[in-house]
Amino acid sequence: MNPVNREPAEVSPTDRYRPTDRVWVHRGSAWCAGVVEAASPRAATVTYRPAGSRGTGVDTVTARYLLPRTDPDPMLDTAA
């Protein structure tokens, strides 16, 4: 799903997310497992695992690029 095509009414505002919340974050044309570091009404900072990588990245994104995640990610969720 392309984040630009998401229905605005179905997008949760970023200030609903809390630190350590598991999320999917859209980066580099893929949805990647991530964890929220901080959130405000305008954006959230997330640590995420880029697709096909064992490393992590940190980025600040707006709400349309985030989705709640329930699936565990062994690279991210062990420290949370």
Stockholm file with secondary structure:
# STOCKHOLM 1.0

chainA/1-80         MNPVNREPAEVSPTDRYRPTDRVWVHRGSAWCAGVVEAASPRAATVTYRPAGSRGTGVDTVTARYLLPRTDPDPMLDTAA
#=GR chainA/1-80 SS CCGGGSCGGGCCCGGGCCTTCEEEEEETTEEEEEEEEEECSSCEEEEECCTTCSSCEEEEECGGGEEECCSCCTTTTTCC
#=GC SS_cons        CCGGGSCGGGCCCGGGCCTTCEEEEEETTEEEEEEEEEECSSCEEEEECCTTCSSCEEEEECGGGEEECCSCCTTTTTCC
//
